[in-house]
Amino acid sequence: MRYKCTVSYDGTMFHGFQIQGSLRTVQDEIEKVLLIINKKKTIIYPSGRTDSGVHALGQVFHFDSDIEMKEENMRNAINSRLPRDIYIKKVEIVDENFHARFSVTKKEYHYLIDFGEYDPLKKNYRYYYPYKKIDLDLVYQASQIFVGEHDFRSFTKNQKLSNTIRTIYSIDFEWNSSLLTIKIVGNGFMHNMVRILVAMWLECGRNKYSLEDLKSILGEKNRRFAPKTAPSNGLYLFKVYYD
């Protein structure tokens, strides 16, 4: 039986989602629980990885089990054994053709930037921007350059990928007092892609790069032309979409 799970987690104390030896990861914590429930090693397959410090409100993974259990019972069985910084929001029994990664149609990431007074209690959950002089209209204009299908090789840490063409469907800015949430929806995102894009838009707002510079960097297809990366703690995997 195949179970699809929607999970949220606080990425602060994790070295990312994917198992990395003895380091604490989200995947390792979940698989430890499934070992108890299924009484054998159970591998989970996520929609994609998240890096150290990155949070998730709607990450998705699936796993197969010989145990037939009601969806809510499986959710409770997993949650009762998980550490407090991981929570299964929903469990669904799905067809075996479903794959958490390969069935994805689009993903939505949110990046939170606070331009207000620093609050140490929120420091792990948003990027407190250190510079006060910034043209936020220019930041928005910079972001809109990247809507559509482009080769984003200049904006990923992984330069070994053979295909770096991705489509961004929308980029929206939402304000709540001093907090800016940048909402990015696309068909797929590469390693550090969102964080590099956000960092470069902010640099444009500080007049370190022009709009024409960003267009040129996009065309260069070389990461060395986009050297900035925004901190991981401001990034959230908000939702994964499926047909």
N, C-alpha and C positions, 0 to 999 in steps of 0.2 A: 504494500500500500504506500502511495506517495503522499507526503504531507508538505504543504506549502505554508511557510511561517513568515509573518511580518514582525520584525523585531526592532526595538529602539534601544539605544545604548549611549551612555556617557563615555566618550572616547578618551577622557583625561588620563586614566590609569592603564590604558591598553597600548600595546605596540602594534596597533592596526588590527584589521579583521583577520587576516590570514595567519595560520599557524607559522611560527618562527622559532623552532627549537624549544628552548626552555623559557622563552619570553612569554609574558602574559598577553594573550590575544582573545578576541571575542569568539572566534571559531573554536579555539581550544576549550574555553569554558563551556560552550554549548555541547560540544562533543563529549566532554566528561559526563554531562548530565544524561545524554542519550545512551551512553554506555551503561549507565545504571538502569534506565528504563527498558532498553532493548536487550540488555544482558549480552551485548556484543558490540564491537567497534562499529560505529555508524558515522559515515562521512557526510557532512553537510555541503551543499553546493549553493553559494551565494550569487546574487545578481552581479556582484563585482566586489572588489576590495575597497577598503578605506584605510587611510594612513594613520599613523600614530597621532592621537589627539583629535582626530576627526570624529564628529558625533553622527548619530543616525536617528531619525524619527520614523523612517519607513523603509529600512533595509529589508530585503526578502531573501530567504534561502529555502531549499527543499531538501528532504531526506527520504529514504525508503526504509520501511520497517515491516517485519512479519506480523507485528502486533496490530490488531484492528481495534481502534479506540475512538470514541466519539471526539469530535474536534475540540470541544470545550474541555473534555477530560484530559486530552493530550496537552492542551495549553496549560492547564493547571498543574499537570504532572511535571512539565518542564520548569515553569515559573517557580514552583515550590522549592526547587533545588538550585536555581541560578543565583549568582551573587546579585547584590542590590543595584548594580550599575548596568544590568541587562534585563530587559523585560519583553516577553513575547506578547504582542498586542492581539494577534489573531492567528489561528490555525485553520487551514482548509484542506480537505481531502481533494486531491486533483487527479486528473488523468495522467497516466504514465508518459504521455507525450509532452507534458509540461516540463520545462527546464527553467530554473530561476534565472539563469544567465542568458541562455540562447532564445528564450521566448520574450525577452524584453523588447518593447517597442520604443520607449523613451524613459528618461530619468529626469528628475527635478532636484537640483541642489540649491540650497540657500546659503548665502554668506552674510554674516552679521558684522557690521562695523559701527562702533560707537564713537561719536565725535564729542561726547560730553565728558563730565568729570569721571575720573578713574574710580572704579569700585572693586576692591580686591575680592569680594565675594562672587563677582561675575567674570573675573579675569579669564577663567577657563572656557567661557561660553560665548565670547565675542572678541573681536579685535578692537582694542582701544587705540584709535589712530593717534599717533604722536604729534602730527603736524596740524597746526591751526589754519594756515593759509593754504586753501585749496579751492579750486573752482569746481563745484560739484555738478554744475551743468555740463562742464567739459568732460567730467568723468562719465556722465550718462551718454554724451555724444560718442565718446570713445568706445563704450560698450556696444553701441548699436552697429559699429563697423563689423562686428563678428556674428551678427545674426545671418543665418543662411548656411549654405554648404561651403566649407573652406578646407584647405589643407592646414591643419593646426600643428605641424611638426615643430614650428618655432615655440610652441606653447605647451610642450610636454617634456617631462624629465626623461622619459624613455625614448631614446633616439634610435633604438634598434627595431622599432616597429616597421613593418613593410607598408602598412596602410595607416596613414594619419589623417585621412579625410573624415570629417564629422560634420553633422548638421546641427546647428543651434536654432531651435524654433522660436524662442522668445527670451528676452532679457528685460526684466521689470525691476524698478526701484520702488520700495515701499518705506515710508517714513513713519516712525512712532517716536515723537519727541526728538532726542538726539541720536536715536538708533536707526541706522539704515540697513534694510534687508534687501540684498540683491538676489533675485529669483531667476535662475537659469534653467531652461528646459531644453534638452537635446536628445539626439538618438544614441549618444554614447559619449563618454569622457575618458580621457587618458590620464596617466599618472601625473598628478599635480596640475592638470590642465586648468581647472577652475581657479586654483590659488595663484597660478602664474598670470592668468588673464586679469583677475581682480587687482593684483599688484601693479600690473602695467597700466591699467585704467587709472589707478590712483596716482601713479607717476605722471601720467598725462595731465591730470588735474592740478599737479604742482608745477606744470610747465617744464618738466624734465624731458618729456617727449611731446611731439605734436601729433595731431590726428594723422597727418601724412606719414609721420615716422611709423606709427602703428600699422598703417596699411603696407608700408614698405617691409616692416618686420614680418608681417603675415606672408608676404611674398618670398622672403628670404629662405624660409623653411630650414631655419637653423636656430637652435636654442640659445646660442651665445648672444644673439641679438635681443633676447628677452630675459635678462638675468635676474629679475626680481621674482620672489615667491611670497605671497601673503601667509601669515601664520595659520597653522592647522586648526587652532581652537575656534576660529570663526566659521568653520565650514560644517554644514549639515547635509547628509543625504536625506532629503525630505520625503521623496516618494519615487517608487518604481512602477512604471505603467506596463500593463499587458493587455492584449486583445481580449 
